[in-house]
Amino acid sequence: MTEIFKSFTFDAAHQLACNVPEGHRYSGVHGHSFAVEVFIKGAPDPETGWVMDLGDVDAAIQPLREQLDHSYLNKIVGLEVPTIENIAGWLWARLKGPLPGLCRIIIRRGSCNEGCIYTGPDDA
């Protein structure tokens, strides 16, 4: 098996007031730059040599990137609690159909050296 990936970035604001104590550094509205990697696993096609056309991967990702970029994440349906874990799951739910070999999503938050690796729901 082979894995290919496509990376993209977006900048967005969010607030975690609902799940952090008052006075927590993330309780107010704040923003981050996010870096995302979307991995697709499969055997390369014998004719094309590709696991999947990266143009098709980009076409699946682009509308989601546009929805996230320069947005207030809390206002996006399904991201009312916009942790990196929930953003990864939100992306997965929207990419699994068009990217059937989707095997993991990695999200890094800005320059904080923090991130999340998501490999799908437990029941998948």
C-alpha atoms as one frame of an Amber mdcrd trajectory, in Angstrom:
protein
   0.000   0.000   0.000   1.004   3.578  -0.635  -0.084   6.809   1.021  -0.349
  10.116  -0.765  -1.218  13.403   0.867  -2.321  16.913   0.148  -1.548  19.827
   2.470  -3.412  23.072   2.892  -3.604  25.939   5.347  -6.310  28.214   6.618
  -6.573  31.053   9.104  -9.602  31.278  11.343 -10.939  32.596  14.625 -12.751
  30.623  17.294 -13.725  30.650  20.936 -13.677  27.766  23.386 -15.608  29.514
  26.167 -18.081  26.666  26.478 -15.477  24.084  27.485 -12.770  26.035  29.328
 -12.951  27.830  32.675 -13.397  31.575  32.855 -10.043  33.272  32.554  -8.509
  30.441  30.504  -6.292  31.825  27.741  -8.610  30.356  25.078 -11.907  31.533
  26.590 -11.982  34.677  24.462 -12.202  34.974  20.696  -8.784  34.357  19.176
  -7.311  33.135  15.922  -4.824  30.623  14.599  -3.178  29.579  11.404  -3.938
  25.905  10.822  -1.969  23.479   8.648  -3.810  20.371   7.480  -2.577  17.208
   5.788  -5.063  14.794   4.220  -3.743  11.251   3.588  -5.179   8.748   1.123
  -4.068   5.118   1.166  -4.279   2.620  -1.644  -2.475   0.618  -4.262  -1.267
   2.578  -7.280  -3.383   1.938 -10.360  -1.379  -0.239 -12.784  -2.222   2.039
 -15.736  -1.869   5.514 -14.210   0.602   4.721 -11.453  -1.525   6.831  -9.085
  -3.273   5.984  -5.846  -5.594   8.865  -6.775  -5.318  11.918  -8.993  -4.075
  14.714  -6.707  -6.230  17.112  -8.727  -9.278  15.173  -7.525  -7.981  15.381
  -3.949  -7.554  19.134  -4.331 -11.067  19.467  -5.783 -12.532  17.693  -2.719
 -10.555  19.832  -0.269 -10.897  23.291  -1.854 -14.541  24.066  -0.967 -13.900
  23.082   2.663 -10.774  25.203   2.829 -12.742  28.142   1.444 -15.459  27.603
   4.061 -12.912  27.525   6.914 -10.470  30.215   5.790 -10.904  33.593   7.477
 -14.061  32.446   9.225 -15.344  32.346  12.774 -15.384  28.573  13.228 -18.059
  28.560  15.959 -20.609  29.742  13.367 -20.034  26.770  11.034 -22.602  24.002
  11.478 -20.875  21.078  13.160 -18.028  23.219  14.539 -19.842  24.948  17.364
 -17.058  23.578  19.622 -14.121  24.108  17.245 -11.278  22.185  18.859  -8.638
  20.743  16.546 -10.092  17.311  17.306 -13.544  18.420  16.171 -12.175  20.208
  13.096 -10.431  16.973  12.078 -13.653  14.978  12.509 -15.635  17.615  10.604
 -13.189  17.419   7.703 -13.249  13.609   7.776 -17.047  13.488   7.559 -16.971
  15.680   4.460 -13.984  14.058   2.718 -14.576  10.344   3.301 -17.149  10.108
   0.483 -15.144  11.835  -2.256 -11.842  10.349  -0.994 -12.629   6.668  -0.313
  -9.014   5.851   0.577  -8.915   8.554   3.256  -6.862   7.135   6.137  -5.840
  10.076   8.321  -5.971  13.802   8.763  -3.298  15.746  10.603  -3.983  19.275
  11.843  -1.296  21.521  13.286  -2.203  24.736  15.024  -0.024  27.687  14.103
   3.377  27.911  15.668   2.209  26.257  18.890   3.812  22.902  18.053   0.468
  21.276  18.797  -1.753  19.157  16.672  -4.115  16.267  16.161  -3.945  13.044
  14.153  -7.385  11.707  13.262  -7.918   8.278  11.702 -11.699   8.234  11.543
 -14.515   7.292  13.864 -14.197   4.098  15.908 -17.107   2.519  14.056 -15.631
   3.089  10.596
